[in-house]
Amino acid sequence: MRTLANTRYQKGDIVLQNSDGSKPHGAQTRLPMYIPTTMYQMKCGFTMTLAVIIIMVLSFLFYISKHQVCRYIAPVVSPSENMSELQIQVNTFLDQINKIVPRINDIQKNKSTCARNCKLTIINPKDKYCVGDTLIVQVDMFDYLRKRKSYGGDFLKARISSPELSAAASGKVEDFKNGTYHIHFTLFWEGKIVVSVFLFYPSEGVAALWNARNSWYGYVAYTGKFRKQNKKIETKCGFERDNSKELCEYADHRDEEYFFCVKPWNTSCDSFTEIRGSFTKQSYLTKESRSLFDKTDIRLEIPNAFGNIMVVNCSNNLILNPRCKIGMELQYPSGHFIKNAWYPNGCSIQTYRSTDELNRCMQGKSIYLFGDSTLRQWIYNLQSNVKTLTVFSPYGDGWASQLLGIDLKRNIMVRWKRHTSPFLSGSYQSFREERTIPREIDLIGGHENTVIVLNIGVHFRPHPLHLYIRRIINIQRALKRLFLRSPETKVIIKTEHFGENEKEYEMNSSFHGYVQYLIMEQIFKDLNVGFVNAWDMTNAFNSNIIHPPNTYIQHEVDMLMTYIC
């Protein structure tokens, strides 16, 4: 959030004060008291008092007009003549998410959801379950006072597993908005199955996270470097327009995306060379809200009173699923693990582990990977298996600089490039590489041997949601343009991973990732693309970190190869 040089904020009150502790001109904290003895004196006293008040008000209005506070507020969904079609779409999705997020103004820890007091029961329990059956588990929520909750919005994680088989799958959560949830599990394998439901965040915490995310831009600080002769000048950058300063505006008017930097004195905006984004460690949560995220009260498993489930194979019919192909619907759950192998729903995956298999699959192909570091893991996985693939960085100026993999003998090209701001790297990255995914797609001609893989998510979590929605819609539009000129180009969408850093729950919450997953699903559902449902896969894999091990990444790459080979 923009800070003002001569303004301090305390608990919502505005106090005018200069940096040296003195009062700015026109700001008074106490009016002189006059005790009139005659009617004339009373009128004079009233007039002088009124004049002082008017001067104070005018001085204050003049002050804030020069130092405006520009705080993001989610736009109201009401199309107008001046609102673009893109903005109307953004507002529509914001309104849809607003309807599923609880509105809780009076936050009290004792009245928030307590995992230890919640209850799990099976709907219509059976003595025996068959492979392929659906198991429905009801979750009833209670607060710390053991009072039943009357509203929903809790963020839950649900999975079934058989540790001895290295088997696991996700469950789909249905929220009835009254403190009751149904978790739908598909029983994919036979044996003893453990049901696990975790309360990641109470509904009160979800409401606080949602409000904080969409109220300001202060979780991330962007710094830009400008070159002036032989010197480099650092300056503040970001998505927020500060009208009190002279700015360099880096605008994409077609896609309605804007980025700003404070213009260094006597320096051209065209001399912008490098950019860095990192967490500020600032918080928007109140003391009461932060109490909801005590590490002893979140990410806790809800007690299971019914024990394990026994599943048997009731049919000897062997079902042969067709090979997974582009255009298939994104499902949740989208598959399951068994013996550490991933089995998608309704289709079969091919494993490409040997160098010969990968060489045959990738020969002659140009593969573009646009996304974050979780997609960057793919290019290193490919390099470890395709020994003839030489990977290097054309710029070599930081971990987030683009990577290029070349195999001249087999005419293979693999390229990874970050999805541009918002992007957190900690270190400076070349601004020469700054092009959004829609602009990158527009530069690709496409043909039958062109593969484009897209992934954005985790770097958007600390920013207001409208930035993510706008970028996803613009990607959708770019893909539609691509398919008009090259319908044979293969496009794969990788969802973001389930997981977060426990210390960064406010700006990097899995709840923010879940909301983005829902939006991505809606915007891309009608396109002829393939999905690697990493959100579901990492949940089933029980990975709670953003960068899971390579043993897991291999399953994502296998899905890619199944689509393109």
Solvent accessible surface area in square Angstrom, and as a share of the most:
residue,aa,sasa,rsa
1,M,56,0.25
2,R,13,0.05
3,T,102,0.59
4,L,20,0.10
5,A,86,0.67
6,N,45,0.23
7,T,16,0.09
8,R,112,0.41
9,Y,91,0.35
10,Q,98,0.43
11,K,207,0.88
12,G,74,0.71
13,D,92,0.48
14,I,92,0.47
15,V,55,0.32
16,L,28,0.14
17,Q,40,0.18
18,N,41,0.21
19,S,110,0.71
20,D,116,0.60
21,G,39,0.37
22,S,54,0.35
23,K,100,0.42
24,P,16,0.10
25,H,182,0.81
26,G,15,0.15
27,A,20,0.15
28,Q,86,0.38
29,T,116,0.67
30,R,206,0.75
31,L,62,0.31
32,P,75,0.47
33,M,172,0.77
34,Y,105,0.40
35,I,143,0.73
36,P,54,0.34
37,T,109,0.63
38,T,71,0.41
39,M,127,0.57
40,Y,161,0.61
41,Q,82,0.36
42,M,98,0.44
43,K,130,0.55
44,C,47,0.28
45,G,11,0.11
46,F,142,0.59
47,T,83,0.48
48,M,98,0.44
49,T,48,0.28
50,L,80,0.40
51,A,44,0.34
52,V,34,0.20
53,I,73,0.37
54,I,84,0.43
55,I,98,0.50
56,M,57,0.25
57,V,74,0.43
58,L,110,0.55
59,S,26,0.17
60,F,62,0.26
61,L,90,0.45
62,F,131,0.55
63,Y,26,0.10
64,I,64,0.32
65,S,63,0.41
66,K,113,0.48
67,H,42,0.19
68,Q,93,0.41
69,V,64,0.37
70,C,63,0.38
71,R,105,0.38
72,Y,24,0.09
73,I,141,0.72
74,A,32,0.25
75,P,44,0.28
76,V,117,0.67
77,V,58,0.33
78,S,61,0.39
79,P,92,0.58
80,S,62,0.40
81,E,180,0.81
82,N,153,0.79
83,M,49,0.22
84,S,43,0.28
85,E,126,0.57
86,L,4,0.02
87,Q,36,0.16
88,I,50,0.25
89,Q,56,0.25
90,V,0,0.00
91,N,1,0.01
92,T,52,0.30
93,F,31,0.13
94,L,1,0.01
95,D,46,0.24
96,Q,87,0.39
97,I,10,0.05
98,N,43,0.22
99,K,150,0.64
100,I,68,0.34
101,V,6,0.03
102,P,19,0.12
103,R,140,0.51
104,I,32,0.16
105,N,151,0.77
106,D,100,0.52
107,I,30,0.15
108,Q,73,0.32
109,K,59,0.25
110,N,82,0.42
111,K,106,0.45
112,S,1,0.01
113,T,3,0.02
114,C,5,0.03
115,A,2,0.02
116,R,127,0.46
117,N,19,0.10
118,C,4,0.02
119,K,117,0.50
120,L,6,0.03
121,T,67,0.39
122,I,26,0.13
123,I,55,0.28
124,N,122,0.63
125,P,98,0.62
126,K,115,0.49
127,D,153,0.79
128,K,118,0.50
129,Y,10,0.04
130,C,32,0.19
131,V,55,0.32
132,G,51,0.49
133,D,37,0.19
134,T,79,0.46
135,L,2,0.01
136,I,47,0.24
137,V,0,0.00
138,Q,40,0.18
139,V,0,0.00
140,D,19,0.10
141,M,0,0.00
142,F,33,0.14
143,D,6,0.03
144,Y,59,0.23
145,L,110,0.55
146,R,176,0.64
147,K,142,0.60
148,R,106,0.39
149,K,9,0.04
150,S,87,0.56
151,Y,74,0.28
152,G,5,0.04
153,G,10,0.10
154,D,12,0.06
155,F,13,0.05
156,L,14,0.07
157,K,6,0.02
158,A,2,0.01
159,R,29,0.11
160,I,0,0.00
161,S,13,0.08
162,S,0,0.00
163,P,98,0.62
164,E,114,0.51
165,L,52,0.26
166,S,48,0.31
167,A,3,0.03
168,A,7,0.05
169,A,0,0.00
170,S,0,0.00
171,G,4,0.04
172,K,109,0.46
173,V,55,0.32
174,E,70,0.31
175,D,43,0.22
176,F,86,0.36
177,K,98,0.42
178,N,74,0.38
179,G,0,0.00
180,T,15,0.09
181,Y,1,0.00
182,H,33,0.15
183,I,0,0.00
184,H,54,0.24
185,F,0,0.00
186,T,40,0.23
187,L,0,0.00
188,F,37,0.16
189,W,9,0.03
190,E,88,0.39
191,G,21,0.21
192,K,94,0.40
193,I,0,0.00
194,V,47,0.27
195,V,1,0.00
196,S,12,0.08
197,V,0,0.00
198,F,48,0.20
199,L,0,0.00
200,F,8,0.03
201,Y,0,0.00
202,P,5,0.03
203,S,0,0.00
204,E,3,0.01
205,G,0,0.00
206,V,1,0.01
207,A,9,0.07
208,A,9,0.07
209,L,0,0.00
210,W,13,0.04
211,N,87,0.44
212,A,1,0.01
213,R,3,0.01
214,N,13,0.07
215,S,14,0.09
216,W,12,0.04
217,Y,34,0.13
218,G,4,0.04
219,Y,1,0.00
220,V,12,0.07
221,A,48,0.37
222,Y,10,0.04
223,T,27,0.16
224,G,0,0.00
225,K,41,0.17
226,F,0,0.00
227,R,113,0.41
228,K,57,0.24
229,Q,161,0.71
230,N,148,0.76
231,K,150,0.64
232,K,96,0.41
233,I,55,0.28
234,E,96,0.43
235,T,17,0.10
236,K,124,0.53
237,C,10,0.06
238,G,12,0.12
239,F,31,0.13
240,E,31,0.14
241,R,105,0.38
242,D,16,0.08
243,N,100,0.52
244,S,52,0.33
245,K,96,0.41
246,E,121,0.54
247,L,38,0.19
248,C,1,0.01
249,E,74,0.33
250,Y,52,0.20
251,A,38,0.30
252,D,25,0.13
253,H,128,0.57
254,R,103,0.37
255,D,7,0.04
256,E,45,0.20
257,E,27,0.12
258,Y,80,0.30
259,F,18,0.08
260,F,12,0.05
261,C,1,0.00
262,V,35,0.20
263,K,53,0.22
264,P,11,0.07
265,W,210,0.74
266,N,100,0.51
267,T,8,0.05
268,S,62,0.40
269,C,36,0.21
270,D,137,0.71
271,S,25,0.16
272,F,16,0.07
273,T,34,0.20
274,E,31,0.14
275,I,10,0.05
276,R,75,0.28
277,G,1,0.01
278,S,42,0.27
279,F,50,0.21
280,T,36,0.21
281,K,149,0.63
282,Q,93,0.41
283,S,53,0.34
284,Y,63,0.24
285,L,13,0.06
286,T,78,0.45
287,K,158,0.67
288,E,99,0.44
289,S,6,0.04
290,R,107,0.39
291,S,46,0.30
292,L,2,0.01
293,F,10,0.04
294,D,66,0.34
295,K,166,0.70
296,T,78,0.45
297,D,20,0.10
298,I,5,0.03
299,R,47,0.17
300,L,46,0.23
301,E,83,0.37
302,I,0,0.00
303,P,68,0.43
304,N,48,0.25
305,A,101,0.78
306,F,56,0.23
307,G,34,0.32
308,N,72,0.37
309,I,10,0.05
310,M,107,0.48
311,V,2,0.01
312,V,55,0.31
313,N,81,0.42
314,C,68,0.41
315,S,55,0.36
316,N,152,0.78
317,N,125,0.64
318,L,151,0.75
319,I,138,0.70
320,L,151,0.75
321,N,64,0.33
322,P,90,0.57
323,R,91,0.33
324,C,2,0.01
325,K,137,0.58
326,I,34,0.17
327,G,44,0.43
328,M,59,0.26
329,E,144,0.64
330,L,16,0.08
331,Q,71,0.32
332,Y,48,0.18
333,P,14,0.09
334,S,19,0.12
335,G,0,0.00
336,H,24,0.11
337,F,7,0.03
338,I,37,0.19
339,K,153,0.65
340,N,97,0.50
341,A,36,0.28
342,W,8,0.03
343,Y,102,0.39
344,P,14,0.09
345,N,35,0.18
346,G,45,0.43
347,C,10,0.06
348,S,37,0.24
349,I,30,0.15
350,Q,63,0.28
351,T,76,0.44
352,Y,28,0.11
353,R,111,0.41
354,S,52,0.33
355,T,46,0.27
356,D,92,0.48
357,E,62,0.28
358,L,1,0.01
359,N,13,0.07
360,R,167,0.61
361,C,8,0.05
362,M,0,0.00
363,Q,107,0.47
364,G,21,0.20
365,K,21,0.09
366,S,27,0.18
367,I,0,0.00
368,Y,37,0.14
369,L,0,0.00
370,F,1,0.00
371,G,0,0.00
372,D,1,0.01
373,S,16,0.10
374,T,3,0.02
375,L,0,0.00
376,R,46,0.17
377,Q,42,0.19
378,W,0,0.00
379,I,0,0.00
380,Y,89,0.34
381,N,3,0.01
382,L,0,0.00
383,Q,59,0.26
384,S,57,0.36
385,N,31,0.16
386,V,0,0.00
387,K,152,0.64
388,T,63,0.37
389,L,4,0.02
390,T,86,0.50
391,V,24,0.14
392,F,94,0.39
393,S,39,0.25
394,P,65,0.41
395,Y,85,0.32
396,G,56,0.54
397,D,46,0.24
398,G,38,0.37
399,W,89,0.31
400,A,0,0.00
401,S,2,0.01
402,Q,22,0.10
403,L,11,0.06
404,L,39,0.19
405,G,0,0.00
406,I,45,0.23
407,D,5,0.02
408,L,160,0.80
409,K,171,0.72
410,R,49,0.18
411,N,111,0.57
412,I,3,0.02
413,M,37,0.16
414,V,0,0.00
415,R,39,0.14
416,W,0,0.00
417,K,3,0.01
418,R,7,0.02
419,H,1,0.00
420,T,8,0.04
421,S,13,0.08
422,P,0,0.00
423,F,12,0.05
424,L,26,0.13
425,S,19,0.12
426,G,45,0.43
427,S,48,0.31
428,Y,32,0.12
429,Q,3,0.01
430,S,2,0.02
431,F,43,0.18
432,R,161,0.59
433,E,3,0.01
434,E,34,0.15
435,R,93,0.34
436,T,22,0.13
437,I,1,0.01
438,P,0,0.00
439,R,82,0.30
440,E,5,0.02
441,I,0,0.00
442,D,43,0.22
443,L,120,0.60
444,I,14,0.07
445,G,55,0.53
446,G,21,0.21
447,H,79,0.35
448,E,104,0.46
449,N,51,0.26
450,T,3,0.02
451,V,0,0.00
452,I,0,0.00
453,V,0,0.00
454,L,5,0.02
455,N,3,0.02
456,I,12,0.06
457,G,0,0.00
458,V,20,0.11
459,H,16,0.07
460,F,0,0.00
461,R,0,0.00
462,P,3,0.02
463,H,4,0.02
464,P,1,0.00
465,L,0,0.00
466,H,22,0.10
467,L,25,0.13
468,Y,4,0.02
469,I,0,0.00
470,R,19,0.07
471,R,7,0.02
472,I,3,0.01
473,I,1,0.00
474,N,1,0.01
475,I,2,0.01
476,Q,31,0.14
477,R,69,0.25
478,A,0,0.00
479,L,0,0.00
480,K,102,0.43
481,R,78,0.28
482,L,0,0.00
483,F,37,0.15
484,L,155,0.77
485,R,106,0.39
486,S,2,0.01
487,P,90,0.56
488,E,80,0.36
489,T,6,0.03
490,K,53,0.22
491,V,0,0.00
492,I,0,0.00
493,I,5,0.02
494,K,2,0.01
495,T,4,0.03
496,E,9,0.04
497,H,2,0.01
498,F,5,0.02
499,G,1,0.01
500,E,13,0.06
501,N,73,0.37
502,E,109,0.49
503,K,186,0.79
504,E,30,0.14
505,Y,39,0.15
506,E,14,0.06
507,M,15,0.06
508,N,13,0.06
509,S,0,0.00
510,S,0,0.00
511,F,12,0.05
512,H,1,0.00
513,G,0,0.00
514,Y,76,0.29
515,V,1,0.00
516,Q,0,0.00
517,Y,10,0.04
518,L,45,0.22
519,I,2,0.01
520,M,9,0.04
521,E,46,0.21
522,Q,84,0.37
523,I,8,0.04
524,F,4,0.02
525,K,117,0.49
526,D,127,0.66
527,L,22,0.11
528,N,88,0.45
529,V,0,0.00
530,G,1,0.01
531,F,17,0.07
532,V,0,0.00
533,N,6,0.03
534,A,0,0.00
535,W,7,0.02
536,D,0,0.00
537,M,2,0.01
538,T,0,0.00
539,N,6,0.03
540,A,0,0.00
541,F,57,0.24
542,N,74,0.38
543,S,9,0.06
544,N,66,0.34
545,I,98,0.50
546,I,24,0.12
547,H,89,0.40
548,P,2,0.01
549,P,71,0.45
550,N,83,0.42
551,T,101,0.59
552,Y,0,0.00
553,I,1,0.00
554,Q,18,0.08
555,H,14,0.06
556,E,0,0.00
557,V,1,0.01
558,D,2,0.01
559,M,11,0.05
560,L,0,0.00
561,M,1,0.00
562,T,2,0.01
563,Y,23,0.09
564,I,5,0.02
565,C,60,0.36
